[in-house]
Amino acid sequence: MADGLDGRHRDKDGRISEKHGNTKMKTLKQDHPELKHFGNEDTLRTVKDRQGVDTLSELLKKVRKS
């Protein structure tokens, strides 16, 4: 697997697949400790909606600025 994919794979068209919205925050905290203040059972979709962002990358940027 190529570096920088964070455990994700490429789709058939070559795009890197995105994390699913139903991914629990406890799973993401393993790779991103800066997400520690979110509840373990919250889903990525819920947190992104609450924070007003569209992607995990945008969420991480927002959290790192705070």
Secondary structure as UniProt FT lines:
FT   TURN            3..4
FT   TURN            6..7
FT   TURN            12..13
FT   TURN            21..22
FT   HELIX           25..29
FT   TURN            30..31
FT   HELIX           33..35
FT   TURN            36..37
FT   TURN            40..41
FT   HELIX           44..51
FT   HELIX           56..65
//
